[in-house]
Amino acid sequence: MSVWERMARWLGRRSGTLRETERAVIEDDEIEADAEIGGALDADAPDGVAARAVRRGARADVREAADASRDRSSESVLEEAASPLVPLDRTRALSAINALVNDARELDALRLGRRVLAARPGEVELAVHLAELAASRGDDTLAAQLLDVLVAAPVPASRDSRADAAMRGLVLAGELAERRGDVNAALAAYERALARDVDYPRAKERAARLREARGGRSSLAGATLLADGALAQGRYRVLRELGRGGAGTVFAVRDLHTERVVALKLYHGRSALDRERLRGEARVAATLEHPGVVRIFDLDESLLAIAMEHVPGGSVRDALRRGAVPFVRARRWLLTAADTLAHVHARGFVHRDLKPSNWLVRADDSVVLTDFGLSRRAGALPGAAGSAEAGGEGTLAYMPPEQRAGGAADPAADVHALGATMRELLSQASGAVPPELLTLALSCTARDPSARPTLDAVRDALRASPA
């Protein structure tokens, strides 16, 4: 088979990119072209200069044909991606766009990319990629059009490439709005990025500068939660992040209606189980109505957020990170937590996630219980809608064996978690720690629930210990 016949067959292949095997074929074709042309030249006995020139021309023909094939392949990938009947290979589509850009075919990349977006309007990564390309060419109008849908849609709560693209897109939308002189639109875009990450690069500084330019207070250089839900329609401005866990992130926010600072918890997930936990956390805490239970102010299921009492003293976990805690203080925390827990049990609930990070410290040094997302009625199975699908919910270091196995909610599980926290607190307490309390903490964490002391017995022992 001649090199030209091999080249024609190779050009008929469909491929998104020039793979290594294809490069090897090109190199083989060049070698064969050298051999064939060299043989012909030897037969005609040309001089060496002419032979090299012909060889260079043959190589150039092979390379030019390969480049044309690659361009056609990139176009075919994007044409295929524009069909809603074909599953989208996002990585391949983005690579095809980049291949066209690398070949100085930005307009073709934008044209074909927009066809893909027309068929798949929810492709955030593709939209932002094309908007960045349009902006780099100075086409701000097209870039803004590509970002219109993104600016109006909720920012993904996940921590993945789609969420990262959305954040980049919001900042770019703000920059484009600034360039056209629309300060309000620019500030709204930056603040929506800051609502998900209060320290997001470029957004924080730009938002603060725009507020100052409008005569606003730079001390509120956080984010207003806009457009993501009814609760957030301009009402809350993020001040700082308070903590981040497996279920969600808690921010200190200012309620612009009342000018008070509250804690806003945003759940990370969007599943049915996450929604069930959200409702449960808000419903149980609001039902209990006790000074030792965090107060709930508002709930927004579309945003998956709860607005609750802000306890500025931080958590017991925060205090332990700062160093040893005096025994008198540790005892006070344990006793107020046990008293609150007794009220929770008396109302028929089990907390199921007691741990130092869920104990908040008030100004009077009493403890407030928070995070009722895993709480259940006594006797209920874990998981959404009373199913056992989510067995083993909780934090392993404080979870009793029966909870790990997905057993029904039982007050003895909270006694185990209280004992684990007690042991942790007392082991780091300064001053004289009564040995009987250490023994009590150990008995609370017995594997057999029936071998654990009752909550009333724990409270009595804490009250009887010397202050």
VOTORTOR-475835 format. One record per atom (N, C-alpha, C): residue in three letters; x, y, z. Coordinates in steps of 0.1 Angstrom, whole numbers, plus 2048, in hexadecimal, padded with zeros to 3 digits. Example, Ala and Ser with C-alpha at 12.3 -4.5 7.8 and 13.67 -1.06 7.14 Angstrom:
// residues 2
Ala8847C784EAla87B7D384EAla8847DF84ESer8807EA847Ser8897F5847Ser88180084F
This chain:
// residues 467
Met8097F4800Met800800800Met80980C800Ser8068167F7Ser80E8227F6Ser80C82B802Val814834804Val81383E80FVal80684680DTrp803849800Trp7F78527FETrp7EA84A800Glu7EA83D7FDGlu7DE835800Glu7DC83480FArg7E8832816Arg7E7831825Arg7E283E82BMet7E6849825Met7E285682AMet7D3858828Ala7CE85481CAla7C085681AAla7B784E824Arg7BC842827Arg7B583A830Arg7B584083ETrp7C1845842Trp7C284C84FTrp7B9858850Leu7B885F845Leu7B086B846Leu7A1868847Gly79D85C844Gly78F858846Gly78B855854Arg79485485DArg79185186BArg78B85D872Arg78185A87BArg77C865884Arg782864891Ser788870896Ser78F8708A3Ser78E87E8A8Gly78C87F8B6Gly78B88C8BCGly7988938BDThr7A388C8BEThr7B08928C0Thr7BA8898B9Leu7C688F8B6Leu7D18878B0Leu7D887F8BAArg7D48728BBArg7DA8698C5Arg7E88658C2Glu7EF85F8CCGlu7FD85B8CAGlu7FE8518BFThr7F48488BEThr7F583E8B3Thr7F58448A5Glu7ED84F8A4Glu7EB856897Glu7F885E894Arg7FE86389FArg80B86A89CArg815860897Ala81585389CAla81E849898Ala81C846889Val80F845885Val80C843877Val81284E86EIle81085A873Ile81686586BIle825864869Glu82B861875Glu83A85F874Glu83E85386AAsp83684886BAsp83983D862Asp836842853Asp82C849851Asp82984E844Asp83485783EGlu83A85F847Glu845868843Glu85185F83FIle853855848Ile85F84D845Ile85D846837Glu850840835Glu84E839829Glu84E84381DAla84984F81FAla84A859815Ala85985C811Asp86185D81CAsp86F85F819Asp875854811Ala871847814Ala87783C80DAla87283B7FFGlu86583E7FDGlu86083D7EFGlu8668487E6Ile8668547ECIle86B85F7E4Ile87A85E7E2Gly8818597EDGly88F8577EBGly89284D7E0Gly88A8427E0Gly88C8387D6Gly88A83E7C8Ala8808457C7Ala87D84B7B9Ala8888557B5Leu88D85C7BFLeu8988667BCLeu8A485E7B8Asp8A78537C0Asp8B384C7BCAsp8B28477AEAla8A68437AAAla8A483D79DAla8A7848792Asp8A3854796Asp8A585F78CAsp8B386678EAla8BA862799Ala8C786779CAla8C787779EPro8BE87D7A6Pro8BE88B7A8Pro8C988F7B2Asp8CC89B7B4Asp8D689F7BDAsp8D089E7CBGly8D889F7D6Gly8D489E7E4Gly8CB8A97E8Val8CD8B57E3Val8C58C17E7Val8B78BF7E3Ala8B58BB7D7Ala8A88B97D1Ala8A08AE7D9Ala8A88A37DCAla8A28987E4Ala89C89D7F1Arg8A48A57F8Arg8A08AA805Arg8948B3804Ala8938BB7F9Ala8888C47F7Ala87B8BC7F5Val87C8B17EDVal8708A97EAVal86C8A27F7Arg87589D7FFArg87289780BArg86B8A1815Arg8708AD816Arg86A8B781EArg85B8B981AGly8598BA80DGly84C8BD807Gly8428B180BAla8478A580AAla83F89A80DAla83B89A81CArg84589D824Arg84289E833Arg8378A8835Ala8398B482FAla82F8BF831Ala8218BB82CAsp8208B3821Asp8138AE81DAsp80D8A5827Val81589C82DVal80F893837Val80B89B843Arg8138A4848Arg80F8AD853Arg8028B5851Glu8028BB845Glu7F68C3841Glu7EA8BB841Ala7EB8AE83BAla7DF8A683BAla7DB8A2849Ala7E589F852Ala7E289C860Ala7DB8A7867Asp7E08B3865Asp7D98BF86BAsp7CB8C0867Ala7C88BF85AAla7BB8C0854Ala7B28B585BSer7B78A985CSer7AF89E862Ser7AC8A1871Arg7B68A7878Arg7B38AA886Arg7A88B5887Asp7A98BF87EAsp79F8C987FAsp7918C387CArg7908BB872Arg7838B586FArg77F8AC87BSer7888A5881Ser78589D88DSer77F8A5898Ser7858B189BSer7808BA8A5Ser7728BF8A2Glu7708C2896Glu7638C7892Glu7598BC893Ser75C8AF88FSer7538A4890Ser74F8A189FVal7598A38A8Val7568A18B6Val74C8AB8BBLeu74D8B78B7Leu7448C18BCLeu7368C08B5Glu7378BC8A8Glu72A8BA8A1Glu7228AE8A8Glu7298A48ACGlu7238998B3Glu71E89D8C0Ala7268A58C8Ala7218AA8D5Ala7158B38D4Ala7138B98C8Ala7078C28C7Ala6FA8BA8C5Ser6FB8AD8C4Ser6EF8A48C3Ser6EB8A08D1Pro6DF8A38D5Pro6DA89F8E3Pro6D88908E4Leu6D88898D8Leu6D687B8D8Leu6E38738DCVal6EE87A8DCVal6FB8738DFVal7008788ECPro70486E8F5Pro709873902Pro71587C901Leu716886909Leu721890907Leu72D88B90EAsp73888B907Asp74688990DAsp74B89790FArg74A89C91BArg74D8AA91DArg75C8AD91BThr7648A3920Thr7738A591FThr7778A5911Arg77189D909Arg77489C8FAArg7708A98F3Ala7648AE8F7Ala75F8BA8F0Ala7688C68F4Leu76C8C7900Leu7758D2904Leu7838D18FDSer7888C58FCSer7958C28F5Ser7938C68E6Ala7888C38E0Ala7868C78D2Ala7868D68D0Ile77F8DD8DAIle7808EC8D9Ile78E8F18DAAsn7958EC8E4Asn7A38F08E5Asn7AC8ED8D9Ala7A98E28D2Ala7B08DE8C6Ala7AE8E88BBLeu7A18ED8BALeu79E8F78B0Leu7A59048B4Val7A59088C0Val7AB9148C5Val7BA9148C2Asn7C09088C5Asn7CF9078C2Asn7D29088B4Asp7C99058ABAsp7CB90689CAsp7C6914897Ala7C491E8A1Ala7C092B89DAla7B292B897Arg7AA92389BArg79C922896Arg7929258A1Glu7949308A8Glu78C9348B3Glu77D9368AFLeu77B93C8A4Leu76D93E89FLeu76693189DAsp76D928897Asp76691A895Asp7649148A3Ala76D9158ACAla76B9108B9Ala75F9168C0Leu75D9238BFLeu75292A8C5Leu7459268BEArg7459258B1Arg7399228A9Arg7349148ADLeu73D90A8ACLeu7398FC8AFLeu7368FA8BEGly73E9018C7Gly73B9008D5Gly72D9058D8Arg7299108D2Arg71C9168D4Arg71190C8CFArg7139058C5Arg70A8FB8C0Arg7088F08CBVal7138EC8D1Val7128E28DCVal70A8E88E7Leu70C8F48EBLeu7058FA8F6Leu6F68FC8F3Ala6F38FF8E7Ala6E59008E3Ala6DD8F38E5Ala6E48E88E3Ala6DE8DB8E6Ala6DF8D68F4Arg6E98DC8FCArg6EB8D8909Arg6ED8E5912Pro6E38EC914Pro6E48F991BPro6E98F892AGly6E98ED930Gly6EE8EB93EGly6FC8E993FGlu7048E9934Glu7128E5935Glu71A8F193AVal71C8F3947Val7228FE94DVal7318FF949Glu7388F4949Glu7468F4946Glu7498F9938Leu7408F492ELeu7428F8920Leu73F90791EAla73490B925Ala730919923Ala73B923928Val741920934Val74B92893AVal758928931His75B91C92CHis76791A923His765923917Leu75A923911Leu75792B905Leu75793A908Ala75193D914Ala75194B918Ala75F95191AGlu767949920Glu77594D922Glu77C94F915Leu77994690BLeu77F9478FELeu77A9548F7Ala76D9568F8Ala7679628F1Ala76D96F8F8Ala76F96F905Ala77497B90CAla78397D908Ser78A972906Ser798974902Ser79A97A8F5Arg78F9788ECArg78F97E8DFArg78A98D8DFGly7869918EBGly78099F8ECGly77199F8E9Asp76B9948E7Asp75C9948E4Asp7559938F1Asp75499E8F9Asp74D99E906Asp73E99B904Thr73899F8F9Thr72A99D8F8Thr72698E8F7Leu72E9878EFLeu72C9798EELeu72F9728FBAla73A976901Ala73D97090EAla732971918Ala72C97D919Ala721980922Ala71597891FGln712976912Gln70796E90EGln70995F912Leu71595A911Leu71794C915Leu71694A924Leu71895592BLeu71795493ALeu709957940Asp70095C937Asp6F396093CAsp6EC955944Val6EC94993FVal6E593E946Val6EB93B953Leu6F993B953Leu70093895FLeu6FD94296AVal6FD94F967Val6FB959971Val6ED958977Ala6E3953970Ala6D6952976Ala6D394597DAla6DC93B97BAla6DA92E981Ala6E192C98FPro6DD923997Pro6E49219A4Pro6F291C9A2Val6FB9209AAVal70991B9AAVal70990D9AFPro70F9039A8Pro70F8F69ADPro7168F59BBAla7108EE9C4Ala7168ED9D2Ala7218E39D3Ser7238DB9C8Ser72D8D09C9Ser73B8D79C7Arg7458CF9CAArg7538D39C8Arg7598CB9BDAsp7558CF9B1Asp75A8C89A5Asp75D8D299ASer7618CC98ESer7648D5983Ser7598DE97EArg74C8D9980Arg7418E197CArg73F8ED985Ala7418EA992Ala7408F699BAla74B900999Asp7578FA997Asp763903994Asp76090C988Ala75B90697DAla75890D971Ala74E918974Ala74391597CAla73991F97FAla73F92B987Met748928990Met74E933997Met75793C98EArg75E935985Arg76693D97BArg75D945973Gly75294096FGly748947966Gly74295396DLeu73F95197ALeu73995D981Leu743968982Val750965985Val75A970986Val75C976978Leu75C96E96DLeu75D974960Leu75197D95DAla745978961Ala73998095EAla73A98E965Gly73F98D971Gly74199A979Gly74B9A3972Glu75699D96CGlu7609A6965Glu75A9AB958Leu7529A4951Leu74B9A9945Leu7429B4948Ala73A9B2953Ala7309BD957Ala7389C995BGlu7439C8962Glu74B9D4966Glu74F9DB959Arg7549D494FArg7599DA943Arg74E9E293CArg7429DD93DArg7379E4936Arg7309EF93FGly7369F094BGly7319FA955Gly7259F795DAsp7219EA95DAsp7169E6965Asp71A9E1973Val71C9EA97CVal7219E7989Val7189DD991Asn70B9DF990Asn7029D7998Asn7039C8993Ala7039C6986Ala7059B8981Ala7129B2985Ala71D9BA984Ala72A9B5988Ala72A9B1997Leu7259BA99FLeu7259B79AELeu71C9AA9B1Ala7119A99AAAla70999D9ACAla7109909A8Ala71899199DAla71F985999Ala72A9819A3Tyr73198B9A7Tyr73C9899B1Tyr7369839BEGlu72B9899C2Glu7259859CFGlu7209769CEArg71B9729C2Arg7169659C1Arg72295B9C2Ala72D95F9BDAla7399569BEAla73D9569CDLeu73D9619D4Leu7419629E2Leu73795A9EBAla72B9599E6Ala7219519EEAla7259439F0Arg72D93E9E7Arg7319309E7Arg74092F9EDAsp74793A9ECAsp75593A9F1Asp7589489F4Val75894BA01Val75A959A05Val76795FA02Asp7719569FFAsp77F95B9FCAsp7829589EDTyr7789569E5Tyr77C9529D7Tyr78495D9D0Pro78F9589CAPro7999629C4Pro79296C9BAArg7979789BBArg7929839B3Arg7849899B7Ala77B9809BAAla76D9849BDAla76D98D9CALys7739899D4Lys7729909E1Lys77899F9DFGlu7839A09D9Glu7899AD9D8Glu7819B69CFArg77C9B09C4Arg7759B89BAArg7679BC9C0Ala7619B39C7Ala7549B79CEAla7569C29D8Ala7619C19E0Ala7639CC9EAAla7669D99E3Arg76D9D99D8Arg7709E59D1Arg7649EC9CCLeu75B9E39C6Leu74F9E99C0Leu7469EF9CBArg7459E89D7Arg73D9ED9E1Arg7429FB9E6Glu74F9FC9E8Glu755A089ECGlu753A139E2Ala753A109D5Ala751A1A9CBAla743A1F9CBArg739A169D0Arg72BA1B9D1Arg728A219DFGly733A229E8Gly731A279F5Gly72CA1D9FFGly72EA109FCGly72AA06A05Gly735A04A0FArg7329FAA19Arg73B9F7A24Arg7449EBA20Ser7519EDA1FSer75A9E2A1BSer75A9D7A26Ser7569DBA32Ser7569D0A3DSer74C9C5A3ALeu7439C8A31Leu7399BDA2DLeu73E9B7A20Ala74A9B6A1EAla7509B0A11Ala74E9A1A11Gly74299DA12Gly73F98FA10Gly73698DA05Ala72C985A05Ala7239829FAAla7149839FEThr70C9899F5Thr6FE9889F7Thr6F997C9F0Leu6F29739F6Leu6ED9679EFLeu6E196B9E7Leu6E496C9DALeu6DA9709D0Leu6D59659C7Ala6C89659C4Ala6C295D9BAAla6C294E9BCAsp6C99499C7Asp6C993B9C9Asp6BD9369D1Gly6B593E9D7Gly6AA9399DEGly6A29459E4Ala6969439E9Ala68E94E9EEAla6949539FBLeu69A94BA03Leu6A094FA0FLeu6AC959A0DAla6B2957A01Ala6BE95F9FFAla6BC96B9F6Gln6B096F9F3Gln6AE97A9EAGln6B39879F0Gly6C09889F0Gly6C59959F5Gly6C5997A03Arg6C198DA0BArg6BF98FA19Arg6CB98DA22Tyr6D4983A1ETyr6DF97FA26Tyr6EC983A1EArg6F6989A26Arg70398CA20Arg70D984A28Val71597CA21Val71F973A27Val72B97CA2DLeu72E979A39Leu739980A40Leu746977A40Arg74496AA44Arg750961A44Arg74B953A45Glu75494AA43Glu75093CA44Glu753938A53Leu74A930A59Leu74B92CA67Leu75091EA68Gly74D915A5EGly751907A5FGly74C900A53Arg7528F5A50Arg74F8ECA45Arg74F8DEA49Gly7458D6A46Gly7458C8A49Gly7408C0A3EGly73E8B3A40Gly73A8AAA35Gly72C8AEA2FAla7238B3A38Ala7158B6A33Ala7148C4A2DGly71B8CEA32Gly71A8DBA2DGly7248E5A33Thr7228F1A2FThr72B8FCA34Thr722907A3BVal72890CA46Val720916A4EVal727923A4CPhe72092EA49Phe72593BA48Phe71F944A52Ala72794EA57Ala721959A5FAla71C963A55Val70F967A55Val709970A4CVal70297BA53Arg700986A4DArg6F9991A52Arg6EB991A4CAsp6E0991A55Asp6D3992A50Asp6D09A1A4ELeu6CF9A4A41Leu6CE9B2A3ELeu6C09B8A41His6B69B0A45His6A99B5A4AHis6AA9B9A58Thr6B19B1A60Thr6B19B4A6FThr6BF9B9A74Glu6C99B8A6AGlu6D79BDA6EGlu6DD9B4A79Arg6D89A8A7AArg6DF99FA84Arg6E7994A7CVal6F198FA83Val6F9985A7DVal6F3977A80Val6F196FA76Val6EC961A78Val6F6957A71Ala6F494AA74Ala6FC940A6EAla6F393AA63Leu6F9939A57Leu6F2933A4CLeu6F9926A47Lys6F291BA48Lys6F890EA44Lys6F390AA37Leu6FD908A2DLeu6FA904A20Leu6FE8F5A1ETyr6F48EDA1BTyr6F78DFA18Tyr6FF8DDA0BHis7088D4A0BHis7108D29FFHis7088CA9F4Gly7018C09F8Gly6FB8B79EFGly6ED8BC9EBArg6E78B59E1Arg6DA8B89DCArg6D18AC9DBSer6D58A19E2Ser6CD8959E1Ser6C18959EAAla6B888B9E8Ala6AC88A9F1Ala6B08889FFLeu6BB881A02Leu6BF87FA10Leu6C488DA16Asp6CB895A0EAsp6D08A2A12Asp6C48ABA16Arg6B98AAA0EArg6AD8B2A10Arg6A68ADA1DGlu6A68A0A1FGlu6A089BA2BGlu6A889FA37Arg6B589FA37Arg6BD8A4A42Arg6BB8B3A45Leu6BA8BAA3ALeu6B78C9A3CLeu6AA8CBA43Arg6A08C4A3FArg6938C6A45Arg6938C1A53Gly69A8B6A55Gly69B8B0A63Gly6A28B9A6CGlu6AD8BFA68Glu6B58C8A70Glu6AD8D4A74Ala6A78DAA6BAla69F8E6A6EAla6938E3A77Arg68C8D8A73Arg67F8D4A7AArg6828D0A88Val68C8C8A8AVal68E8C3A98Val6938CEAA1Ala69D8D6A9CAla6A28E1AA5Ala6978EBAA8Ala68E8EEA9EAla6848F7AA1Ala6798F2AAAThr6778E5AAAThr66D8DEAB2Thr6718DEAC1Leu67E8DCAC3Leu6838DAAD1Leu6828E6ADAGlu6858F2AD4Glu6838FFADCGlu6898FEAEAHis6978FEAEAHis69E8FDAF7His6AA906AF6Pro6AE90DB01Pro6B9916B01Pro6C690FAFCGly6C7902AFEGly6D38FAAFAGly6D28F5AECVal6C88F8AE5Val6C78F4AD7Val6C7900ACEVal6CF900AC3Val6D190BABBVal6C390FAB5Arg6C191CAB4Arg6B4921AAFArg6B4922AA0Ile6A991EA9AIle6A891EA8BIle69F92AA87Phe6A4932A7DPhe69D93EA79Phe69693CA6CAsp69C935A62Asp696934A55Asp69B927A4ELeu694923A44Leu698917A3CLeu69491AA2DAsp69E916A25Asp69B917A16Asp69F90AA0FGlu696902A0BGlu6998F5A05Glu69F8F79F7Ser69C9029F0Ser6A19039E2Ser6B09069E3Leu6B490E9EDLeu6C39109F0Leu6C99059F8Leu6C18FD9FFLeu6C68F3A08Leu6CE8FAA13Ala6C7904A1AAla6CE90CA24Ala6C590EA30Ile6CB90FA3CIle6C4912A48Ile6CB91FA4EAla6C2928A52Ala6C7934A59Ala6C5931A68Met6CF932A70Met6CE92FA7EMet6D5939A87Glu6D4937A94Glu6DB940A9EGlu6EA93FA9CHis6F094AA9CHis6FF94BA9BHis70494BAAAVal70D941AADVal713940ABAVal722944AB9Pro725951ABCPro733956AB8Pro73E94FAC0Gly73B948ACBGly745942AD3Gly74C936ACCGly747931AC1Gly74D926ABAGly749919AC0Ser75090EABCSer74C901AC1Ser7568FCACCVal7528F2AD3Val75B8EBADCVal7678E6AD5Arg7658E1AC9Arg7718DDAC1Arg77B8E8ABFAsp7768F4ABCAsp77F900ABAAsp787902AC7Ala780901AD2Ala787904ADFAla7918F9AE2Leu78F8EDADELeu7998E2AE0Leu7A58E4AD7Arg7A38E9ACCArg7AE8ECAC3Arg7B78F7AC8Arg7B2900AD0Arg7BA90BAD6Arg7C2906AE2Gly7BF8FAAE7Gly7C78F5AF3Gly7BF8EFAFEAla7C58EDB09Ala7BE8E6B14Ala7B38EFB1AVal7A88E9B1EVal79D8F0B23Val79C8EDB32Pro79A8F7B3BPro7998F4B49Pro78E8EBB4CPhe7908E2B56Phe7868D8B59Phe7788DEB5DVal7798E9B64Val76C8EFB68Val7648F3B5BArg76B8F8B51Arg7648FCB45Arg75F8EFB3DAla7678E5B3DAla7638D9B36Ala7578D3B3DArg7578D3B4AArg74B8CDB51Arg73F8D5B4EArg7408E3B4EArg7348EBB4BArg72E8E7B3DTrp7378E6B33Trp7338E2B25Trp72C8D5B26Leu7328CBB2CLeu72C8BEB2DLeu71E8BEB33Leu71D8C5B3ELeu7108C5B46Leu7058CCB3EThr7088D8B38Thr6FE8DFB30Thr6FA8D7B23Ala7048D0B1DAla7018C7B12Ala6F88BCB16Ala6FB8B5B21Ala6F38AAB26Ala6E58AFB2AAsp6E38BAB30Asp6D68C0B33Asp6CE8C2B26Thr6D48C8B1CThr6CD8CAB0FThr6CA8BCB09Leu6D38B3B09Leu6D08A6B03Leu6C489FB0AAla6C38A1B17Ala6B889BB1FAla6AB8A1B19His6AA8AEB16His69E8B4B10His69C8AEB03Val6A68ACAFAVal6A48A6AEDVal69E898AEEHis6A3890AF7His69E883AF9His690883AFFAla68D88CB08Ala67F88DB0DAla675891B03Arg679898AF8Arg67089BAEDArg670890AE3Gly676885AE5Gly675879ADCGly67F879AD1Phe68A881AD1Phe694881AC7Phe6A187CACCVal6A9877AC2Val6B7873AC4Val6C087BABBHis6CA882AC0His6D388BAB8His6DB883AAEArg6E2879AB2Arg6E986FAA9Arg6F6875AA3Asp6FA881AA6Asp707887AA1Asp70D890AABLeu70D88DAB8Leu714895AC2Leu723894AC0Lys7298A0AC0Lys7388A0AC0Lys73C8AFAC3Pro7498B1AC6Pro74D8BEACAPro74A8C9AC0Ser74B8C6AB3Ser7488D1AA9Ser73A8D5AA9Asn7318CCAAEAsn7228D0AAFAsn71E8D5ABCTrp7278D8AC5Trp7248DFAD1Trp72A8EDAD0Leu7218F7AD0Leu725905ACFLeu72490CADCVal72D915ADFVal72F91BAECVal729929AECArg71F92BAF5Arg719938AF6Arg722942AFFAla71E94EAFFAla725958B07Ala726955B16Asp71B94EB1BAsp71B94AB29Asp72393DB2CAsp729938B21Asp73192BB22Asp72991FB23Ser71C920B20Ser714914B1FSer71590EB10Val711902B0EVal7128FCB01Val7048FBAFAVal7058FDAEDVal6F98FDAE5Val6FB8F1ADBLeu6F18E8ADALeu6F28DDAD0Leu6ED8E2AC3Thr6F48DEAB8Thr6F08E1AABThr6F28D5AA2Asp6EF8D7A95Asp6F08CCA8BAsp6E78C0A8EPhe6DA8C2A8CPhe6D08B7A8EPhe6CD8B0A81Gly6D68B1A77Gly6D38ABA6AGly6D189CA6BLeu6D7895A74Leu6D6886A75Leu6CD882A80Ser6C688CA87Ser6BE888A92Ser6B1880A8DArg6AC878A95Arg6A0870A92Arg69886EA9FArg68B86BA9CArg683867AA7Arg68885AAADAla687858ABAAla68C84CAC1Ala685840ABBGly68C836AB6Gly68682AAB0Gly68682BAA1Ala688836A9BAla688837A8CAla695832A86Leu69482DA7ALeu6A0829A73Leu6A7835A6DPro6B4834A6APro6BB83FA64Pro6B8841A55Gly6BC84BA4FGly6BA84DA41Gly6AE855A3EAla6AC858A31Ala6A0860A2DAla693858A2EAla68985EA32Ala67B858A33Ala67B84BA3BGly68484BA46Gly68483FA4FGly689833A49Ser691834A3ESer697828A39Ser6A4825A3FAla6AA819A3DAla6B6815A43Ala6C2817A39Glu6BF81EA2EGlu6C981FA23Glu6D6826A28Ala6D582FA31Ala6E0837A35Ala6E6833A42Gly6E6826A45Gly6EB821A51Gly6FA825A53Gly6FE827A60Gly70B82CA62Gly70D83BA61Glu702843A61Glu704851A61Glu70A856A6EGly712861A6DGly718867A79Gly727868A77Thr72D86BA82Thr73C86DA83Thr742861A8ALeu74A859A83Leu74F84CA88Leu75584DA96Ala75C857A9AAla763857AA7Ala759858AB3Tyr74D85DAB0Tyr74385FABATyr737855AB9Met73784DAAFMet72B845AABMet72C837AB2Pro721833AB8Pro721826ABFPro71F81BAB4Pro72380EAB8Pro722803AAEPro714801AA8Glu70A803AB0Glu6FC800AABGlu6F880BAA0Gln6FD817AA1Gln6FB821A97Gln70281FA8BArg70F81AA8CArg716816A80Arg70F80BA78Ala709802A7FAla7027F7A79Ala6F47FBA73Gly6F0808A74Gly6E480DA6FGly6D880AA78Gly6DA808A85Gly6CF805A8EGly6C6811A90Ala6BB80EA96Ala6B1819A99Ala6B6823AA3Ala6B182FAA2Ala6B683AAABAla6B2837AB9Asp6BC838AC2Asp6BA835AD0Asp6C283FAD8Pro6BC844AE3Pro6C384EAECPro6D1849AF1Ala6D283BAF2Ala6DF836AF6Ala6EA83AAEDAla6E783CAE0Ala6F1840AD6Ala6F784EADAAsp6EE857ADEAsp6F3864AE2Asp6FB863AEFVal6F885AAF8Val700858B04Val70E854B00His70F84BAF6His71C847AF1His724853AECAla71E85BAE4Ala725867ADEAla728871AE9Leu71F873AF3Leu72387CAFELeu72F877B05Gly72F869B08Gly73B864B0FGly748865B07Ala747863AFAAla753865AF1Ala758874AF2Thr74F87DAF2Thr75288BAF3Thr75888FB01Met751889B0BMet75688BB19Met764886B1AArg76787AB15Arg775875B16Arg77F87EB0FGlu77B883B04Glu78488CAFCGlu786899B04Leu77C89FB09Leu77D8ABB10Leu7858AAB1DLeu78289FB25Leu78989DB32Leu79889AB30Ser79B893B25Ser7A988FB23Ser7B189BB1FGln7AB8A6B1BGln7B28B2B17Gln7B08BEB22Ala7A98BAB2CAla7A68C5B36Ala7B28C7B3FSer7B38D4B43Ser7BE8D7B4DSer7B88D8B5BGly7C08D5B65Gly7BB8D5B72Gly7B88C6B76Ala7B38C5B82Ala7AF8B7B88Ala7A28B2B82Val7A38A7B7BVal7978A0B75Val793894B7EPro787894B84Pro783889B8CPro78487CB84Pro78B872B89Pro78C865B82Pro77F85EB80Glu775860B88Glu76885AB86Glu76185FB7ALeu76486BB75Leu75E870B69Leu76486AB5DLeu771867B5ELeu778860B53Leu772851B52Thr77084BB5DThr76A83EB5DThr75C83EB57Leu754849B5BLeu74784BB55Leu74784CB46Ala750854B41Ala751856B33Ala754849B2CLeu75D841B32Leu760834B2CLeu75482BB2CSer74C82BB36Ser740822B37Ser735827B2DCys735834B2ACys72B839B20Cys72E834B12Thr73A830B0FThr73E82BB02Thr73E81CB01Ala738815B0AAla737806B0AAla731802AFDArg7357F7AF8Arg7307F2AEBArg7217EEAECAsp71E7E8AF8Asp7107E4AFAAsp7087F0AFFPro6FD7F4AF8Pro6F6800AFCPro6F07FEB0BSer6EC7F2B0ESer6E67EFB1BSer6F17F1B27Ala6FE7F1B23Ala7087F2B2DAla70C801B30Arg70680AB28Arg709818B2AArg70081EB35Pro705828B3CPro6FD82FB46Pro6F2837B3FThr6E783AB46Thr6DD842B41Thr6E2851B40Leu6DB859B38Leu6DF867B38Leu6DD86EB45Asp6D286AB4CAsp6D0870B5AAsp6DC86DB63Ala6E1860B62Ala6ED85DB6BAla6F9865B67Val6FB868B5AVal706870B56Val70487EB5BArg6F8884B5BArg6F6891B60Arg6F8892B6FAsp6F3888B76Asp6F5888B84Asp704887B88Ala70C880B81Ala71A87EB84Ala72188CB81Leu71D892B76Leu72489FB73Leu7208AAB7DArg7148AAB82Arg7108B3B8CArg7178B1B99Ala7198A4B9DAla7208A0BA9Ala72F8A3BA9Ser7358A4B9ESer7438A6B9DSer7478B4BA2Pro7538B5BA8Pro7568C3BAEPro7588CDBA2Ala7538D9BA4Ala7548E3B9AAla7628E9B99
